[in-house]
Amino acid sequence: MTAERLGQSIFQAVSSDWHRSVPEDRTSNTLVGLFANDRVFYSLECILAMKSMDAEKRLFSITKPIKKRKVIAPPQDHMSRNLYVAAIVLFLVILVFYRRFWSYLIHSIVSIVPTDLPSMWLMISYFCDWPARELYRYGPSAIGWEGRDMIDICTLMNRRFFNGLGGGRSEFDDRDYWNRNMETCDTMYRMKEESFVRMCRPIWYLTLMSLCFVIVQRLLMAVSYREKPKTNPTDRAVLKTYYALQNLFGEHQKQEQRRQQVGRPKSGR
């Protein structure tokens, strides 16, 4: 509760909105209060006399609420509705008279879907493994071959293998050897590529599952936020103003009682 907010609630009676809304005589005493949701003004004395439960059920605001205007619905266009109905009827007539077209359409849709689950799994696996295959072929030297030629890949692959075993040069380090044995080079590369792809599959699957989980979580949060009743910050500020004024009024009553007790003359014995 800020001092500016409290000052607005105390000095709202001098505003032009207040003078236009209350036609009674205001020359003697200046009223201070709040406006209810139904545009009725409640004085400060009436608000402080209310119980806390009654005040929570009502919505007060510092300024007079603006009356909502009635929204007039646009006239319905019966012509467009009739056109939609006619188009639907015409489409149904075409489907009835051209059964061959209907059967051909169903056959085309069914032919797109694989006939068995293994082929569908192979298609899904191909799309999931495609990033790993591209990374193995064109990735950096730490995990890939930087887009080199197949002969260079086989030569470097065997050179690393024999150097790791501690051996010297062999015939597999020669480019001419792999140029003569392209089928063997391709088979060896496919084996290495399949090994790398299978190693990356758990990572892709975990990433895909995490992405699906985040999407479902965001959708549930959006649905819950839409169903959750929205609180008006103005009403919350008005309730804080009410509690602050009630505390000030209570302190004022205590000080007034103490002043009366101090000023009361003591009776002699």
Phi and psi restraints in degrees (value plus and minus 20) as a CYANA .aco file:
   2 THR   PHI    -113.1   -73.1
   2 THR   PSI     141.8   181.8
   3 ALA   PHI     -87.2   -47.2
   3 ALA   PSI     -52.9   -12.9
   4 GLU   PHI     -85.3   -45.3
   4 GLU   PSI     -59.8   -19.8
   5 ARG   PHI     -85.6   -45.6
   5 ARG   PSI     -63.4   -23.4
   6 LEU   PHI     -85.7   -45.7
   6 LEU   PSI     -57.7   -17.7
   7 GLY   PHI     -86.1   -46.1
   7 GLY   PSI     -55.2   -15.2
   8 GLN   PHI     -85.8   -45.8
   8 GLN   PSI     -57.7   -17.7
   9 SER   PHI     -91.1   -51.1
   9 SER   PSI     -49.8    -9.8
  10 ILE   PHI    -101.5   -61.5
  10 ILE   PSI     -60.6   -20.6
  11 PHE   PHI    -122.3   -82.3
  11 PHE   PSI       3.5    43.5
  12 GLN   PHI     -92.4   -52.4
  12 GLN   PSI     -39.3     0.7
  13 ALA   PHI     -86.2   -46.2
  13 ALA   PSI     -43.1    -3.1
  14 VAL   PHI    -109.2   -69.2
  14 VAL   PSI     -18.9    21.1
  15 SER   PHI     -96.8   -56.8
  15 SER   PSI     138.6   178.6
  16 SER   PHI     -87.9   -47.9
  16 SER   PSI     -52.8   -12.8
  17 ASP   PHI     -83.6   -43.6
  17 ASP   PSI     -58.7   -18.7
  18 TRP   PHI     -87.9   -47.9
  18 TRP   PSI     -63.3   -23.3
  19 HIS   PHI     -87.2   -47.2
  19 HIS   PSI     -50.6   -10.6
  20 ARG   PHI     -96.5   -56.5
  20 ARG   PSI     -46.5    -6.5
  21 SER   PHI    -110.1   -70.1
  21 SER   PSI     -43.7    -3.7
  22 VAL   PHI    -132.3   -92.3
  22 VAL   PSI      88.8   128.8
  23 PRO   PHI    -105.8   -65.8
  23 PRO   PSI     -25.5    14.5
  24 GLU   PHI     -90.4   -50.4
  24 GLU   PSI     154.2   194.2
  25 ASP   PHI     -93.6   -53.6
  25 ASP   PSI     104.3   144.3
  26 ARG   PHI    -140.4  -100.4
  26 ARG   PSI      -2.4    37.6
  27 THR   PHI     -97.1   -57.1
  27 THR   PSI     -49.1    -9.1
  28 SER   PHI    -100.3   -60.3
  28 SER   PSI     -75.1   -35.1
  29 ASN   PHI    -149.6  -109.6
  29 ASN   PSI     121.1   161.1
  30 THR   PHI    -113.5   -73.5
  30 THR   PSI      99.9   139.9
  31 LEU   PHI    -104.0   -64.0
  31 LEU   PSI     124.5   164.5
  32 VAL   PHI    -145.2  -105.2
  32 VAL   PSI     113.5   153.5
  33 GLY   PHI    -195.1  -155.1
  33 GLY   PSI    -180.4  -140.4
  34 LEU   PHI    -153.9  -113.9
  34 LEU   PSI     137.9   177.9
  35 PHE   PHI    -115.3   -75.3
  35 PHE   PSI     118.3   158.3
  36 ALA   PHI    -104.5   -64.5
  36 ALA   PSI     155.3   195.3
  37 ASN   PHI     -87.6   -47.6
  37 ASN   PSI     -44.4    -4.4
  38 ASP   PHI    -110.9   -70.9
  38 ASP   PSI      -1.0    39.0
  39 ARG   PHI      49.5    89.5
  39 ARG   PSI      -1.0    39.0
  40 VAL   PHI    -116.1   -76.1
  40 VAL   PSI     115.4   155.4
  41 PHE   PHI    -109.5   -69.5
  41 PHE   PSI     111.5   151.5
  42 TYR   PHI    -134.4   -94.4
  42 TYR   PSI     107.9   147.9
  43 SER   PHI     -90.9   -50.9
  43 SER   PSI     144.4   184.4
  44 LEU   PHI     -85.3   -45.3
  44 LEU   PSI     -55.3   -15.3
  45 GLU   PHI     -85.2   -45.2
  45 GLU   PSI     -59.4   -19.4
  46 CYS   PHI     -88.2   -48.2
  46 CYS   PSI     -57.8   -17.8
  47 ILE   PHI     -88.7   -48.7
  47 ILE   PSI     -61.6   -21.6
  48 LEU   PHI     -90.2   -50.2
  48 LEU   PSI     -45.1    -5.1
  49 ALA   PHI     -99.3   -59.3
  49 ALA   PSI     -33.4     6.6
  50 MET   PHI     -91.6   -51.6
  50 MET   PSI     135.7   175.7
  51 LYS   PHI     -98.9   -58.9
  51 LYS   PSI     138.4   178.4
  52 SER   PHI     -84.1   -44.1
  52 SER   PSI     -56.1   -16.1
  53 MET   PHI     -87.3   -47.3
  53 MET   PSI     -59.1   -19.1
  54 ASP   PHI     -87.4   -47.4
  54 ASP   PSI     -55.7   -15.7
  55 ALA   PHI     -91.7   -51.7
  55 ALA   PSI     -53.0   -13.0
  56 GLU   PHI     -89.6   -49.6
  56 GLU   PSI     -47.9    -7.9
  57 LYS   PHI     -97.6   -57.6
  57 LYS   PSI     -34.4     5.6
  58 ARG   PHI    -127.8   -87.8
  58 ARG   PSI     132.2   172.2
  59 LEU   PHI    -130.2   -90.2
  59 LEU   PSI     100.1   140.1
  60 PHE   PHI    -132.0   -92.0
  60 PHE   PSI     131.4   171.4
  61 SER   PHI    -161.7  -121.7
  61 SER   PSI     137.6   177.6
  62 ILE   PHI     -94.0   -54.0
  62 ILE   PSI     -62.9   -22.9
  63 THR   PHI    -118.0   -78.0
  63 THR   PSI     141.0   181.0
  64 LYS   PHI     -91.2   -51.2
  64 LYS   PSI     106.8   146.8
  65 PRO   PHI     -82.8   -42.8
  65 PRO   PSI     125.0   165.0
  66 ILE   PHI    -101.3   -61.3
  66 ILE   PSI     112.1   152.1
  67 LYS   PHI     -90.8   -50.8
  67 LYS   PSI     109.9   149.9
  68 LYS   PHI     -93.3   -53.3
  68 LYS   PSI     115.8   155.8
  69 ARG   PHI    -105.1   -65.1
  69 ARG   PSI     125.6   165.6
  70 LYS   PHI     -95.1   -55.1
  70 LYS   PSI     109.1   149.1
  71 VAL   PHI    -108.0   -68.0
  71 VAL   PSI      99.9   139.9
  72 ILE   PHI    -108.0   -68.0
  72 ILE   PSI     103.2   143.2
  73 ALA   PHI     -88.9   -48.9
  73 ALA   PSI     119.7   159.7
  74 PRO   PHI     -86.4   -46.4
  74 PRO   PSI     129.6   169.6
  75 PRO   PHI     -83.7   -43.7
  75 PRO   PSI     122.5   162.5
  76 GLN   PHI     -96.6   -56.6
  76 GLN   PSI     118.6   158.6
  77 ASP   PHI    -113.9   -73.9
  77 ASP   PSI      78.3   118.3
  78 HIS   PHI     -90.9   -50.9
  78 HIS   PSI     -44.2    -4.2
  79 MET   PHI     -86.6   -46.6
  79 MET   PSI     -65.1   -25.1
  80 SER   PHI     -85.4   -45.4
  80 SER   PSI     -56.5   -16.5
  81 ARG   PHI     -84.1   -44.1
  81 ARG   PSI     -60.7   -20.7
  82 ASN   PHI     -84.9   -44.9
  82 ASN   PSI     -55.3   -15.3
  83 LEU   PHI     -85.7   -45.7
  83 LEU   PSI     -60.0   -20.0
  84 TYR   PHI     -82.7   -42.7
  84 TYR   PSI     -63.3   -23.3
  85 VAL   PHI     -83.9   -43.9
  85 VAL   PSI     -61.4   -21.4
  86 ALA   PHI     -84.8   -44.8
  86 ALA   PSI     -58.3   -18.3
  87 ALA   PHI     -85.7   -45.7
  87 ALA   PSI     -60.1   -20.1
  88 ILE   PHI     -85.4   -45.4
  88 ILE   PSI     -62.3   -22.3
  89 VAL   PHI     -83.7   -43.7
  89 VAL   PSI     -61.6   -21.6
  90 LEU   PHI     -83.6   -43.6
  90 LEU   PSI     -59.6   -19.6
  91 PHE   PHI     -84.7   -44.7
  91 PHE   PSI     -60.3   -20.3
  92 LEU   PHI     -86.1   -46.1
  92 LEU   PSI     -57.9   -17.9
  93 VAL   PHI     -84.2   -44.2
  93 VAL   PSI     -61.1   -21.1
  94 ILE   PHI     -83.5   -43.5
  94 ILE   PSI     -60.5   -20.5
  95 LEU   PHI     -85.7   -45.7
  95 LEU   PSI     -56.0   -16.0
  96 VAL   PHI     -89.6   -49.6
  96 VAL   PSI     -63.0   -23.0
  97 PHE   PHI     -99.8   -59.8
  97 PHE   PSI     -44.0    -4.0
  98 TYR   PHI    -133.0   -93.0
  98 TYR   PSI      52.0    92.0
  99 ARG   PHI     -89.0   -49.0
  99 ARG   PSI     -50.9   -10.9
 100 ARG   PHI     -82.4   -42.4
 100 ARG   PSI     -60.6   -20.6
 101 PHE   PHI     -84.2   -44.2
 101 PHE   PSI     -59.2   -19.2
 102 TRP   PHI     -83.4   -43.4
 102 TRP   PSI     -65.4   -25.4
 103 SER   PHI     -86.4   -46.4
 103 SER   PSI     -56.7   -16.7
 104 TYR   PHI     -86.5   -46.5
 104 TYR   PSI     -58.0   -18.0
 105 LEU   PHI     -84.9   -44.9
 105 LEU   PSI     -63.3   -23.3
 106 ILE   PHI     -84.3   -44.3
 106 ILE   PSI     -61.8   -21.8
 107 HIS   PHI     -83.2   -43.2
 107 HIS   PSI     -57.6   -17.6
 108 SER   PHI     -87.2   -47.2
 108 SER   PSI     -59.2   -19.2
 109 ILE   PHI     -88.1   -48.1
 109 ILE   PSI     -61.0   -21.0
 110 VAL   PHI     -88.4   -48.4
 110 VAL   PSI     -55.0   -15.0
 111 SER   PHI     -89.0   -49.0
 111 SER   PSI     -42.4    -2.4
 112 ILE   PHI     -89.5   -49.5
 112 ILE   PSI     -57.9   -17.9
 113 VAL   PHI     -95.0   -55.0
 113 VAL   PSI     114.2   154.2
 114 PRO   PHI     -80.0   -40.0
 114 PRO   PSI     129.1   169.1
 115 THR   PHI     -96.9   -56.9
 115 THR   PSI     -42.1    -2.1
 116 ASP   PHI    -156.1  -116.1
 116 ASP   PSI     139.7   179.7
 117 LEU   PHI     -88.1   -48.1
 117 LEU   PSI     -57.0   -17.0
 118 PRO   PHI     -77.5   -37.5
 118 PRO   PSI     -62.0   -22.0
 119 SER   PHI     -85.6   -45.6
 119 SER   PSI     -56.6   -16.6
 120 MET   PHI     -84.9   -44.9
 120 MET   PSI     -61.0   -21.0
 121 TRP   PHI     -84.5   -44.5
 121 TRP   PSI     -58.2   -18.2
 122 LEU   PHI     -83.8   -43.8
 122 LEU   PSI     -57.7   -17.7
 123 MET   PHI     -86.4   -46.4
 123 MET   PSI     -63.9   -23.9
 124 ILE   PHI     -85.2   -45.2
 124 ILE   PSI     -60.7   -20.7
 125 SER   PHI     -85.0   -45.0
 125 SER   PSI     -55.1   -15.1
 126 TYR   PHI     -85.0   -45.0
 126 TYR   PSI     -64.2   -24.2
 127 PHE   PHI     -88.7   -48.7
 127 PHE   PSI     -53.1   -13.1
 128 CYS   PHI     -95.6   -55.6
 128 CYS   PSI     -52.6   -12.6
 129 ASP   PHI    -107.1   -67.1
 129 ASP   PSI     -30.2     9.8
 130 TRP   PHI     -81.2   -41.2
 130 TRP   PSI     -62.0   -22.0
 131 PRO   PHI     -81.5   -41.5
 131 PRO   PSI     -57.2   -17.2
 132 ALA   PHI     -88.2   -48.2
 132 ALA   PSI     -58.7   -18.7
 133 ARG   PHI     -85.9   -45.9
 133 ARG   PSI     -61.4   -21.4
 134 GLU   PHI     -85.9   -45.9
 134 GLU   PSI     -57.1   -17.1
 135 LEU   PHI     -87.6   -47.6
 135 LEU   PSI     -57.1   -17.1
 136 TYR   PHI     -90.1   -50.1
 136 TYR   PSI     -53.1   -13.1
 137 ARG   PHI    -105.4   -65.4
 137 ARG   PSI     -61.8   -21.8
 138 TYR   PHI    -134.3   -94.3
 138 TYR   PSI     -12.0    28.0
 139 GLY   PHI     -95.8   -55.8
 139 GLY   PSI     155.8   195.8
 140 PRO   PHI     -85.1   -45.1
 140 PRO   PSI     149.0   189.0
 141 SER   PHI     -84.7   -44.7
 141 SER   PSI     -40.5    -0.5
 142 ALA   PHI     -88.6   -48.6
 142 ALA   PSI     -53.4   -13.4
 143 ILE   PHI    -148.7  -108.7
 143 ILE   PSI     -31.7     8.3
 144 GLY   PHI    -154.7  -114.7
 144 GLY   PSI    -187.9  -147.9
 145 TRP   PHI    -136.1   -96.1
 145 TRP   PSI      -8.4    31.6
 146 GLU   PHI      36.6    76.6
 146 GLU   PSI      10.1    50.1
 147 GLY   PHI      51.9    91.9
 147 GLY   PSI       5.9    45.9
 148 ARG   PHI     -90.7   -50.7
 148 ARG   PSI     149.4   189.4
 149 ASP   PHI     -90.6   -50.6
 149 ASP   PSI     135.8   175.8
 150 MET   PHI     -82.6   -42.6
 150 MET   PSI     -56.4   -16.4
 151 ILE   PHI     -86.6   -46.6
 151 ILE   PSI     -62.5   -22.5
 152 ASP   PHI     -84.1   -44.1
 152 ASP   PSI     -57.0   -17.0
 153 ILE   PHI     -83.4   -43.4
 153 ILE   PSI     -66.4   -26.4
 154 CYS   PHI     -85.7   -45.7
 154 CYS   PSI     -57.7   -17.7
 155 THR   PHI     -85.0   -45.0
 155 THR   PSI     -68.4   -28.4
 156 LEU   PHI     -87.2   -47.2
 156 LEU   PSI     -53.6   -13.6
 157 MET   PHI     -84.1   -44.1
 157 MET   PSI     -66.1   -26.1
 158 ASN   PHI     -92.5   -52.5
 158 ASN   PSI     -52.6   -12.6
 159 ARG   PHI     -84.2   -44.2
 159 ARG   PSI     -62.0   -22.0
 160 ARG   PHI     -86.2   -46.2
 160 ARG   PSI     -56.7   -16.7
 161 PHE   PHI     -85.8   -45.8
 161 PHE   PSI     -67.7   -27.7
 162 PHE   PHI     -92.8   -52.8
 162 PHE   PSI     -52.2   -12.2
 163 ASN   PHI     -87.5   -47.5
 163 ASN   PSI     -53.1   -13.1
 164 GLY   PHI     -88.2   -48.2
 164 GLY   PSI     -51.4   -11.4
 165 LEU   PHI    -100.7   -60.7
 165 LEU   PSI     -28.7    11.3
 166 GLY   PHI      67.2   107.2
 166 GLY   PSI      -7.4    32.6
 167 GLY   PHI    -109.1   -69.1
 167 GLY   PSI     150.7   190.7
 168 GLY   PHI    -110.9   -70.9
 168 GLY   PSI    -174.8  -134.8
 169 ARG   PHI     -92.8   -52.8
 169 ARG   PSI     130.8   170.8
 170 SER   PHI    -158.8  -118.8
 170 SER   PSI     157.2   197.2
 171 GLU   PHI     -90.4   -50.4
 171 GLU   PSI     -37.6     2.4
 172 PHE   PHI     -96.8   -56.8
 172 PHE   PSI     -30.8     9.2
 173 ASP   PHI    -103.5   -63.5
 173 ASP   PSI     -24.1    15.9
 174 ASP   PHI    -111.1   -71.1
 174 ASP   PSI     113.8   153.8
 175 ARG   PHI     -88.1   -48.1
 175 ARG   PSI     -51.9   -11.9
 176 ASP   PHI     -84.8   -44.8
 176 ASP   PSI     -52.4   -12.4
 177 TYR   PHI     -85.2   -45.2
 177 TYR   PSI     -65.3   -25.3
 178 TRP   PHI     -95.4   -55.4
 178 TRP   PSI     -42.4    -2.4
 179 ASN   PHI     -89.1   -49.1
 179 ASN   PSI     -49.9    -9.9
 180 ARG   PHI    -103.8   -63.8
 180 ARG   PSI     -39.9     0.1
 181 ASN   PHI    -142.8  -102.8
 181 ASN   PSI      44.1    84.1
 182 MET   PHI     -89.2   -49.2
 182 MET   PSI     -53.9   -13.9
 183 GLU   PHI     -85.9   -45.9
 183 GLU   PSI     -61.9   -21.9
 184 THR   PHI     -84.5   -44.5
 184 THR   PSI     -60.1   -20.1
 185 CYS   PHI     -83.6   -43.6
 185 CYS   PSI     -63.6   -23.6
 186 ASP   PHI     -85.7   -45.7
 186 ASP   PSI     -60.1   -20.1
 187 THR   PHI     -83.8   -43.8
 187 THR   PSI     -62.2   -22.2
 188 MET   PHI     -86.2   -46.2
 188 MET   PSI     -59.8   -19.8
 189 TYR   PHI     -85.9   -45.9
 189 TYR   PSI     -61.6   -21.6
 190 ARG   PHI     -83.2   -43.2
 190 ARG   PSI     -56.3   -16.3
 191 MET   PHI     -85.1   -45.1
 191 MET   PSI     -64.9   -24.9
 192 LYS   PHI     -85.1   -45.1
 192 LYS   PSI     -59.3   -19.3
 193 GLU   PHI     -85.8   -45.8
 193 GLU   PSI     -62.3   -22.3
 194 GLU   PHI     -84.2   -44.2
 194 GLU   PSI     -56.5   -16.5
 195 SER   PHI     -84.5   -44.5
 195 SER   PSI     -61.9   -21.9
 196 PHE   PHI     -87.1   -47.1
 196 PHE   PSI     -58.9   -18.9
 197 VAL   PHI     -84.7   -44.7
 197 VAL   PSI     -64.2   -24.2
 198 ARG   PHI     -85.0   -45.0
 198 ARG   PSI     -50.8   -10.8
 199 MET   PHI     -90.8   -50.8
 199 MET   PSI     -50.2   -10.2
 200 CYS   PHI    -107.3   -67.3
 200 CYS   PSI     -33.9     6.1
 201 ARG   PHI     -78.6   -38.6
 201 ARG   PSI     -66.2   -26.2
 202 PRO   PHI     -78.0   -38.0
 202 PRO   PSI     -54.6   -14.6
 203 ILE   PHI     -86.8   -46.8
 203 ILE   PSI     -64.6   -24.6
 204 TRP   PHI     -84.5   -44.5
 204 TRP   PSI     -62.0   -22.0
 205 TYR   PHI     -86.3   -46.3
 205 TYR   PSI     -60.4   -20.4
 206 LEU   PHI     -85.4   -45.4
 206 LEU   PSI     -59.1   -19.1
 207 THR   PHI     -84.0   -44.0
 207 THR   PSI     -62.2   -22.2
 208 LEU   PHI     -85.5   -45.5
 208 LEU   PSI     -61.2   -21.2
 209 MET   PHI     -84.7   -44.7
 209 MET   PSI     -60.9   -20.9
 210 SER   PHI     -84.1   -44.1
 210 SER   PSI     -59.7   -19.7
 211 LEU   PHI     -85.2   -45.2
 211 LEU   PSI     -62.3   -22.3
 212 CYS   PHI     -84.1   -44.1
 212 CYS   PSI     -58.7   -18.7
 213 PHE   PHI     -84.2   -44.2
 213 PHE   PSI     -61.5   -21.5
 214 VAL   PHI     -85.9   -45.9
 214 VAL   PSI     -59.8   -19.8
 215 ILE   PHI     -84.4   -44.4
 215 ILE   PSI     -65.2   -25.2
 216 VAL   PHI     -84.0   -44.0
 216 VAL   PSI     -59.4   -19.4
 217 GLN   PHI     -83.4   -43.4
 217 GLN   PSI     -62.7   -22.7
 218 ARG   PHI     -86.2   -46.2
 218 ARG   PSI     -57.5   -17.5
 219 LEU   PHI     -84.8   -44.8
 219 LEU   PSI     -62.8   -22.8
 220 LEU   PHI     -85.0   -45.0
 220 LEU   PSI     -59.1   -19.1
 221 MET   PHI     -84.4   -44.4
 221 MET   PSI     -58.9   -18.9
 222 ALA   PHI     -86.2   -46.2
 222 ALA   PSI     -60.0   -20.0
 223 VAL   PHI     -86.9   -46.9
 223 VAL   PSI     -63.5   -23.5
 224 SER   PHI     -86.5   -46.5
 224 SER   PSI     -55.8   -15.8
 225 TYR   PHI     -88.2   -48.2
 225 TYR   PSI     -54.7   -14.7
 226 ARG   PHI     -91.0   -51.0
 226 ARG   PSI     -55.9   -15.9
 227 GLU   PHI    -100.9   -60.9
 227 GLU   PSI     -40.7    -0.7
 228 LYS   PHI     -92.0   -52.0
 228 LYS   PSI     111.9   151.9
 229 PRO   PHI     -86.2   -46.2
 229 PRO   PSI     113.2   153.2
 230 LYS   PHI    -102.7   -62.7
 230 LYS   PSI     112.3   152.3
 231 THR   PHI    -111.4   -71.4
 231 THR   PSI     118.7   158.7
 232 ASN   PHI    -106.7   -66.7
 232 ASN   PSI      99.7   139.7
 233 PRO   PHI     -84.0   -44.0
 233 PRO   PSI     -46.6    -6.6
 234 THR   PHI     -86.6   -46.6
 234 THR   PSI     -62.2   -22.2
 235 ASP   PHI     -84.3   -44.3
 235 ASP   PSI     -58.7   -18.7
 236 ARG   PHI     -83.9   -43.9
 236 ARG   PSI     -59.9   -19.9
 237 ALA   PHI     -87.4   -47.4
 237 ALA   PSI     -55.1   -15.1
 238 VAL   PHI     -87.1   -47.1
 238 VAL   PSI     -60.0   -20.0
 239 LEU   PHI     -83.2   -43.2
 239 LEU   PSI     -59.6   -19.6
 240 LYS   PHI     -84.0   -44.0
 240 LYS   PSI     -57.8   -17.8
 241 THR   PHI     -83.1   -43.1
 241 THR   PSI     -60.9   -20.9
 242 TYR   PHI     -82.3   -42.3
 242 TYR   PSI     -66.7   -26.7
 243 TYR   PHI     -84.7   -44.7
 243 TYR   PSI     -57.8   -17.8
 244 ALA   PHI     -85.9   -45.9
 244 ALA   PSI     -63.3   -23.3
 245 LEU   PHI     -86.7   -46.7
 245 LEU   PSI     -55.1   -15.1
 246 GLN   PHI     -85.5   -45.5
 246 GLN   PSI     -60.9   -20.9
 247 ASN   PHI     -85.0   -45.0
 247 ASN   PSI     -61.5   -21.5
 248 LEU   PHI     -83.5   -43.5
 248 LEU   PSI     -59.7   -19.7
 249 PHE   PHI     -86.1   -46.1
 249 PHE   PSI     -58.1   -18.1
 250 GLY   PHI     -85.1   -45.1
 250 GLY   PSI     -62.5   -22.5
 251 GLU   PHI     -84.5   -44.5
 251 GLU   PSI     -57.2   -17.2
 252 HIS   PHI     -84.5   -44.5
 252 HIS   PSI     -60.3   -20.3
 253 GLN   PHI     -84.9   -44.9
 253 GLN   PSI     -60.5   -20.5
 254 LYS   PHI     -83.0   -43.0
 254 LYS   PSI     -64.7   -24.7
 255 GLN   PHI     -83.8   -43.8
 255 GLN   PSI     -56.0   -16.0
 256 GLU   PHI     -87.9   -47.9
 256 GLU   PSI     -59.2   -19.2
 257 GLN   PHI     -85.8   -45.8
 257 GLN   PSI     -60.9   -20.9
 258 ARG   PHI     -84.7   -44.7
 258 ARG   PSI     -60.2   -20.2
 259 ARG   PHI     -84.8   -44.8
 259 ARG   PSI     -58.3   -18.3
 260 GLN   PHI     -88.3   -48.3
 260 GLN   PSI     -58.1   -18.1
 261 GLN   PHI     -86.9   -46.9
 261 GLN   PSI     -57.8   -17.8
 262 VAL   PHI     -89.8   -49.8
 262 VAL   PSI     -58.9   -18.9
 263 GLY   PHI     -99.9   -59.9
 263 GLY   PSI     -29.4    10.6
 264 ARG   PHI     -94.4   -54.4
 264 ARG   PSI     110.3   150.3
 265 PRO   PHI     -90.7   -50.7
 265 PRO   PSI     122.9   162.9
 266 LYS   PHI    -100.1   -60.1
 266 LYS   PSI     115.7   155.7
 267 SER   PHI    -100.8   -60.8
 267 SER   PSI     111.2   151.2
 268 GLY   PHI     -98.6   -58.6
 268 GLY   PSI     132.1   172.1
